[in-house]
Amino acid sequence: MKRRCNVLVTGAGNTVGQAIIKSLKIAKLPLNIIAADISKFSIGFFLTKKNLLIPKVEEKNSLDKILKICKINKIDLLFIGSEYELLFFSNAKKEIETKTNTKVVVSSYPTVLMSHDKWLTHKFFKKNKIKFPNSCTPKNIKSAQKFAKIEGYPLILKPRIGTSSKKVFIIQKYLDLKKYFYKTPLPILQKIITLPQSRLKNEYTCSIFKTFEGQIVGPFIARRFIKKGDSWCVEVRKNKTIKNFMIKLAKKINFLGPLNVQLMLTKNGPVPFEINCRFSGTTAIRAFFGFNEPKMAVLNLFYKTHTFKTDWNSGFAFRFLDEVFLKYKNKNKYKSKKVKGEIKRWSYEKLP
């Protein structure tokens, strides 16, 4: 390896950005990792030696500012840790890569848009004859009720474009539909495959990686249950049926880097209900077990590596909350770049 790779990770304050940074830190590669966020209160700033404030992508001239940041800091690879920035960076990918020496780790705009919009995802599955929960995009409560009568309850109501289970409602009866329909922006209504569980059962989060040359690596398969939109308990396990399904699906999608699929394993086989052409909150969990997608992106796009590990460990991962502490005598001192936070290394008992 000739030199250190300068990596910029946006969205460092949310779970996806943090997961990318964690994965890069355990990659054992010569990296300079820079955390970037739109807020100075980003938790990601405590994970790296260098950090940068970047503009909101919707701001005027934000692309010009990002181009300048990439040039000044000699960024080799740009990772997107915020889902809100995906469409912007996929659309600006060509311009960024043409005007700077920075490669953007993101799929093409049409692919990102398809995975970003749940109705376009539904149309993709339908076109490719892949099992998917029946869905509709009701314009009013009357058309939503008509769909409910055909499909039967329970249903799930959520925005066509959204993240982390925000404004997602389980609809058990018409009164639920009436209560939540107008609280849901750009609603999509779907038949529920299996009701969400607070224990490990039928829901899986799966990931597959595609290199610049089109080589498929994976899939990584994990059973999970979620809490407030995040995978709370994860069991990494092999499943031949899901493996074959994921490889078949990956061949139908034109993507680069990570492809994350949420699915239910039913008696009729895997039924996906969401696709994400991006890194996810469980990226660091996969990296710990040996399926390190950010590392693969660096090796492939910067160091031009073409061969990757095809086997990884099994096991469990459990999520919990943690804190960063910032102490100061004068409340204005926190504005100084010299102020550092402390992550308390609590002592935990080992499981028997």
Stockholm file with secondary structure:
# STOCKHOLM 1.0

chainA/1-352         MKRRCNVLVTGAGNTVGQAIIKSLKIAKLPLNIIAADISKFSIGFFLTKKNLLIPKVEEKNSLDKILKICKINKIDLLFIGSEYELLFFSNAKKEIETKTNTKVVVSSYPTVLMSHDKWLTHKFFKKNKIKFPNSCTPKNIKSAQKFAKIEGYPLILKPRIGTSSKKVFIIQKYLDLKKYFYKTPLPILQKIITLPQSRLKNEYTCSIFKTFEGQIVGPFIARRFIKKGDSWCVEVRKNKTIKNFMIKLAKKINFLGPLNVQLMLTKNGPVPFEINCRFSGTTAIRAFFGFNEPKMAVLNLFYKTHTFKTDWNSGFAFRFLDEVFLKYKNKNKYKSKKVKGEIKRWSYEKLP
#=GR chainA/1-352 SS CCSCEEEEESCTTSHHHHHHHHHHHTSCSCEEEEEEESCTTCGGGGTSSEEEECCCTTSTTHHHHHHHHHHHTTCSEEECCCGGGHHHHHHHHHHHHHHSSCEECCCCHHHHHHHHSHHHHHHHHHHTTCCCCCEECCSSHHHHHHHHHHHCSCEEEEESSCCTTTTCEEECSHHHHHHHGGGSSSEEEEECSSCCCSSSSSEEEEEEEECTTCCEEEEEEEEEEEETTEEEEEEECCCHHHHHHHHHHHTTSCCCEEEEEEEEEETTEEEEEEEESSCCTTHHHHHHTTCCHHHHHHHHHTSCCCCCCCCCCCEEEECCCCCCBCCCSSGGGGGSTTCCCBCCCCCCCCCC
#=GC SS_cons         CCSCEEEEESCTTSHHHHHHHHHHHTSCSCEEEEEEESCTTCGGGGTSSEEEECCCTTSTTHHHHHHHHHHHTTCSEEECCCGGGHHHHHHHHHHHHHHSSCEECCCCHHHHHHHHSHHHHHHHHHHTTCCCCCEECCSSHHHHHHHHHHHCSCEEEEESSCCTTTTCEEECSHHHHHHHGGGSSSEEEEECSSCCCSSSSSEEEEEEEECTTCCEEEEEEEEEEEETTEEEEEEECCCHHHHHHHHHHHTTSCCCEEEEEEEEEETTEEEEEEEESSCCTTHHHHHHTTCCHHHHHHHHHTSCCCCCCCCCCCEEEECCCCCCBCCCSSGGGGGSTTCCCBCCCCCCCCCC
//
